[in-house]
Amino acid sequence: MDDTNTLPDDRLLSTRDAAQFLGVSRQTLYTLHRKGCFPAIVLSPGLTNWRLDDLRAYIATKTRRVRSG
């Protein structure tokens, strides 16, 4: 997978790449999708993609900022 920091937000990722981006298994990716954490883009039966900006938004909701000091 390309460096995701340089990819456009509307880039579609394969299931394998999306799971790798989130650091989860493909099964967990689908579980998170079923729970409504982010939408899937179904291109055809058996071909699901994931929008990078949706995955980034999900990560942002799960990231806490820690104050130093």
Beta strands, then each sheet from edge to edge (+ up, - down):
strand 1: 12-14
strand 2: 41-44
strand 3: 47-51
sheet 1: 1+ 3- 2+
end
